[in-house]
Amino acid sequence: MKGRMWELSIPLRSPFVTAAGRIAERRVVVVSVSDGIETGWGEAAPYPRVTPDTLDDAWRTLERGSVLSPTAAAALDEATADLIARRNGEPLYSSVGGVSRPIQTSIAVGLDEDPVDRVTTTGAGAVKLKIRPGDDVARVDGVRSAFPDMTVGVDANGSYRWEDRNSLLAMDALGVAYIEQPFPADDLTSHAQLRDEIVAAVALDEPIDSEVSAIRAIEAGACDLLVVKPARVGMTAARAIHDLALTAGLRIKASGLLETEIGRAFTLAVATLPAAVYSDVAEASWFLDGSTLGAESNLPTGDITPSRRPGIGFDPDPTAFARYVVAESDLGSRIWD
């Protein structure tokens, strides 16, 4: 097995602001693994103040295998899943147990963006509004007025406390589909209590970083939706968490970490699994001022059906992303030990 990695720094079309902070560029590590015939692709996408690791952690893990980085491990697992699917001549979604069906695109709207304008400009089929105390009910009401039939979700990134729940109840009354991570990641009790007070689904994101944490959330009765991010846990664990949710009678939301087309292809595959009811599938160009493709992405606007081509459905082109490369290297030999 041979591997290669590229550190990319891609500017955002506009800064993305959430309760967790503000970013103006996306730094990721794209990886490829080859058996000499087929090549699989993955992406390590540490997100500032959201994932426990940094881009430097991911790079060192991939280069030397000496620093633990969850997103680096996830990237290798993604690349392996892509490689296996390509070897078998089947699309990634089929390889992991999904079915070909239209998936609704959804635009995540940052706190400093006009949500109505973003939805109108992108043509997304659904919207997830980033919220925080004080920046919440009016945003939902505005989108509801402009798009009364649209699926609207909200994501607080853990910024609320129990005493803030009146705002959460008000957004529930406006008909949001789900409220994602309203309370801090370690406060499963408040999430469980909120489930008893609202109609909207309670979704857990930040705590779901492994199968063990998913079991803990399920046993605590803390959510209706488990947010499954292959960029955080890899495809193997993503499927396992999905199966845990399905067995427990819960559902999942497929999501990512603001990746390039490569990482987003894995979110798309997770969105085809039986328990998936919502997703954050979106065109990379809605956020990033750059591409890893030399051709059109397989993620157009509107409802999409995953490509039937083997693996992730397209071949990333290093020449297409060359101008965003900060560093390039072979994957360390320890990765294959």
Beta strands, then each sheet from edge to edge (+ up, - down):
strand 1: 2-18
strand 2: 21-34
strand 3: 39-44
strand 4: 106-109
strand 5: 126-130
strand 6: 151-155
strand 7: 178-180
strand 8: 201-204
strand 9: 225-228
strand 10: 251-254
strand 11: 276-279
strand 12: 325-330
sheet 1: 3+ 2- 1+ 12-
sheet 2: 4+ 5+ 6+ 7+ 8+ 9+ 10+ 11+
end
